[in-house]
Amino acid sequence: MMSDYKVEMINDGMQEFYVEFNGPKDSPYHGGVWKIRVELPDAYPYKSPSIGFINKIYHPNVDEMSGSVCLDVINQTWSPMFDLVNVFEVFLPQLLLYPNPSDPLNGEAAALMMRDRAAYEQRVKEYCEKYAKPEDIGAKAEEKSSDEELSEDEYAASDDEEIAGKPDP
């Protein structure tokens, strides 16, 4: 289903994974690449997936610290007719193309967008350059794949450290 995307599994299950997501054309996010964490609940597709940005993004409807997304179609109006392709081809691109500053998770971004659209778009581009360069995502994925050479115990320990947010050495 997600064959057009780079998908990286978390642990051995099929319920948690990362997806590489490119900013949509005709938006200030174009050229940026984000790692999106997806968690599927046991009741998926009847219950919506949990979606969050791993690397920082400047957007009124994305919490800058946690990466949580405020998107009605995922949080409130999800339907089993939707699938993950909808999330990455329709819902997230629309969120980036048409931010909703009246329902913000990032109040600073919302206020700047309403007050000075040009300054907001410049800040978006600065974040893309600083946090969402394609080579940064690739480097992170390569670092993870080198973990395969570790024993299972070492691998589990490295995963725990990563989840806990400890800095890489």
C-alpha positions in Angstrom: 0.0 0.0 0.0 2.8 2.4 0.8 5.2 1.3 -2.0 5.7 4.8 -3.3 7.2 5.9 0.0 10.3 5.1 2.0 9.0 3.2 5.0 11.2 2.2 7.9 9.7 -0.2 10.5 10.1 0.4 14.2 10.7 -2.8 16.2 9.4 -6.0 14.6 5.7 -5.2 14.5 3.7 -3.8 11.7 2.0 -1.1 13.8 4.8 1.4 14.2 6.9 2.8 11.4 8.5 6.0 9.9 7.5 7.3 6.5 9.6 9.8 4.5 7.3 12.7 3.5 8.2 15.5 1.0 6.8 19.0 1.3 4.2 19.7 -1.4 5.1 21.7 -4.5 3.7 25.2 -4.6 4.2 25.6 -0.9 7.0 27.1 1.3 7.6 23.5 2.5 8.7 22.4 -1.0 12.1 20.8 -0.9 11.8 19.8 2.8 11.7 16.2 3.8 10.2 15.0 7.1 10.3 11.8 8.9 6.7 11.0 10.0 6.1 8.5 12.8 3.0 6.4 12.2 1.4 4.3 14.9 -1.5 2.1 13.9 -4.0 1.3 16.7 -5.2 -2.3 17.1 -8.6 -1.2 15.7 -7.1 0.3 12.5 -8.6 1.0 10.0 -11.7 1.7 12.2 -9.6 3.9 14.5 -7.3 6.6 13.1 -3.5 6.3 13.0 -1.4 8.5 15.2 0.8 10.7 13.1 3.7 13.0 14.2 6.6 14.8 12.7 10.0 13.6 14.0 12.1 16.5 12.6 10.9 20.1 13.3 8.5 21.9 11.1 7.1 25.4 11.5 3.4 25.2 11.0 0.4 26.6 12.9 -1.2 23.1 13.2 1.8 21.1 14.3 3.2 21.2 17.8 6.8 22.3 17.4 8.1 20.3 20.4 6.2 17.0 20.1 5.5 17.0 16.3 1.8 16.2 17.0 -0.6 17.1 14.2 -3.9 18.9 14.6 -5.9 17.6 11.6 -9.7 17.0 11.9 -9.7 14.1 9.4 -7.2 12.2 11.5 -8.3 13.3 15.0 -12.1 13.5 14.7 -13.6 12.5 11.3 -11.6 9.5 10.4 -13.4 6.8 8.4 -12.4 3.2 7.7 -12.7 4.2 4.0 -9.4 6.2 4.4 -6.0 4.6 4.3 -2.4 5.6 4.9 -2.0 6.6 1.2 -4.8 9.2 1.9 -2.8 10.5 4.8 0.4 11.0 2.8 -1.1 12.0 -0.6 -4.0 14.1 0.5 -4.3 15.0 4.2 -0.8 16.0 5.0 -0.2 17.9 1.8 -3.4 19.8 2.2 -2.4 20.6 5.8 0.8 22.1 4.6 -0.8 23.9 1.6 -3.7 25.3 3.7 -2.7 25.9 7.3 -5.5 26.8 9.7 -4.2 29.5 12.0 -7.5 29.7 13.9 -7.0 26.2 15.4 -3.3 26.3 16.3 -1.0 23.9 18.1 1.8 26.4 17.4 0.4 29.8 18.5 3.6 31.7 17.4 3.4 30.3 13.8 -0.4 31.0 13.7 0.1 34.6 14.9 3.0 35.3 12.4 1.0 33.8 9.6 -2.0 36.0 10.2 0.1 39.1 10.9 2.8 38.8 8.1 2.4 36.0 5.6 5.8 36.8 3.9 7.7 36.6 7.2 5.8 33.3 8.1 6.8 31.8 4.8 10.4 32.9 5.3 10.4 31.2 8.7 9.0 28.0 7.2 11.8 28.0 4.6 14.4 28.6 7.3 13.1 25.5 9.2 13.1 23.5 6.0 16.8 24.4 5.5 17.8 23.8 9.1 15.7 20.7 10.0 14.3 19.1 6.8 17.1 18.7 4.2 16.8 15.4 2.2 20.4 14.4 3.1 19.6 14.7 6.8 16.8 12.2 6.6 18.9 9.8 4.6 21.8 10.1 7.1 19.4 9.3 10.0 18.1 6.2 8.1 21.6 5.0 7.3 22.6 5.4 11.0 19.7 3.2 12.0 20.4 0.5 9.4 23.9 0.2 10.8 22.3 -1.0 14.1 21.6 -4.4 12.3 25.2 -5.4 13.0 24.6 -5.3 16.8 23.4 -8.2 18.8 19.7 -8.3 19.6 20.4 -7.1 23.2 22.5 -4.2 22.0 19.9 -3.4 19.4 17.1 -3.3 22.0 19.2 -1.1 24.2 20.0 1.3 21.3 16.3 1.5 20.5 15.4 2.3 24.1 17.9 5.1 24.2 16.6 6.5 21.0 13.0 6.5 22.2 14.0 8.1 25.5 15.5 10.9 23.4 19.1 10.6 24.6 21.5 12.4 22.2 23.5 10.3 19.7 27.2 9.9 20.7 
